[in-house]
Amino acid sequence: MRILSGVELGEPHWFPKETAEVLGAGKLDRVLGSIHCVHLNGEEVDASQFKLRPPAEQALAVTEYFRETLAMVESSQPFEVLAHLDYPKRYCLMHLRLIARKTTRKSCERWLTAAARRGCVLEVNTTRGQSDERKLCPGLTVVHWWPRWEGRLSRSAVTRTSRIRFGGGFQLATRVVEAAGFKPAPDPMASGAVDPPSDVARAWGREHRA
């Protein structure tokens, strides 16, 4: 067994000093960047609390979530893996409709392009091993789009831990990413440990970015 070291940085572009201190403490094998919170009317609100806000604010919160995601990806903060994209749906499936409107191909293009430009690996998060495919973060639609930007997926991120079991949801996540054409890389410990589908998909992405 090989144990890797790593850290997930929540909103690192909000906390550049603290981020530098954490990363300066020692060598890490993996550095993830993620968004958990947004600012609403001057208040910091976690995605788990979106469902408690008035309906109009819930829509705004989801919009802000993707705006903050783009701001983080376009920032100079050092991370390689973009973690649990479309995270708000983990806590409330009603947000799936809101997220579906925000994750059209056109609206996704900007942050997928930015993520690919900085060489990000896209995490597929199993939401604590739940068996509901709708709660994979991101879901199948975005996973299908990702290779068009020459994107890589993180196999290690698919293997999430919980108090109950290790690797919960692994089979479901593997089935989804393989349905999108991804295959395991030769080295399962590599940071982008699921290979993109094909040169055809990458060529498609280049044509549509031109």
ABEGO torsion letter per residue (X at the ends): XBBBBBBBBBGAAABAAAAAAAAAAEBBABBBBBBABBBBGGBBBBAAAAAABBAAAAAAAAAAAAAAAAAAAABABBBABBBGBGAAAAABAAAAAAAAAAABAAAAAAAAAAAAAAGBBBBBBAGGGBABAAABOBBAAAAAAAAAAGBBBBAAAABBBBAABBGBGAAAAAAAAAAAGBBBBABAABABABBBABAAAAAAAAAAAX
